[in-house]
Amino acid sequence: MATKKFKCKVCGYVHEGDAAPEKCPVCQAPASEFEEIVEENGAATVKTKKGIDTNSNVYTILYACGLVIVVAFLLAYFSLALASKSEANVRIDKKNQILAALNIRGVDKSEVENKYSEVIQADQIIKSDGSIVNEGTGKDQAGFNVQDKNISTENLPLYICQVNGETKYVIPMTGKGLWDGIWGYIALNADKNTVYGAYFSHKGETAGLGARITEYEGFQKQFEGKKVQTESGDAVALSVVKKGKDVQGLSTDSRCDAVTGATLTSDGVNNMLHECLSRYMTFLTTNE
């Protein structure tokens, strides 16, 4: 029986036998680097395998492209499939934060919607001059849907609430901390000047320092009972100041202590309070 011939693609060595050697005796290339030589019409030619060469650059590129397309399709599919559930969770979390500003904390996730509907009477949209753009009788269809980036003097969310038979107003706020965005809600009594409760959160402040603005006992509780306006009622007085620092004209009725070791985050909260509450000053000083 005639033996076959195999040629090493690396060094050109020709091996005769029934199969290619495990290693080329010349260059030590593995058997996969050998090609069978066949004779057709008296001429020796290399026998090539049909199909895609899995060792080629073309195969590698096509494989990578195919993998990227499949992964992108799966991500898009699951993103769309979970979009409604994700949106629902975001809305529930926002409602929970508003309730926290009203000192209604620890509500089970399954009960947030019902509690919110019970407490919130309207989510109005007003202008800085106090005029009403939308009455918000749907409770979470008007001001609730205003995104932070769209809040302006012409588009101000305002939550009208009833807690234990008393009217409360909740004002949303957004600002900038040390590393990223911060936000919160201030709840006011019916006099529109006395803080009933506060809630603050952040996206990326330092754990144990700036991130402490999320703590109720450690930071948020001190806002309760503080006054928002100056005695003349023409500006925001409520401030977050470093403990022991003297600020001319700032009374203890409107002063809250900054987080120790988190000056820039505390300054961010202070700036947020003044910038956001100042937009509501006409509403806050109007007796209605």
Order of alpha helices (4+ residues) and beta strands (2+ residues): beta-beta-beta-beta-alpha-alpha-beta-beta-beta-beta-beta-beta-beta-beta-alpha-alpha
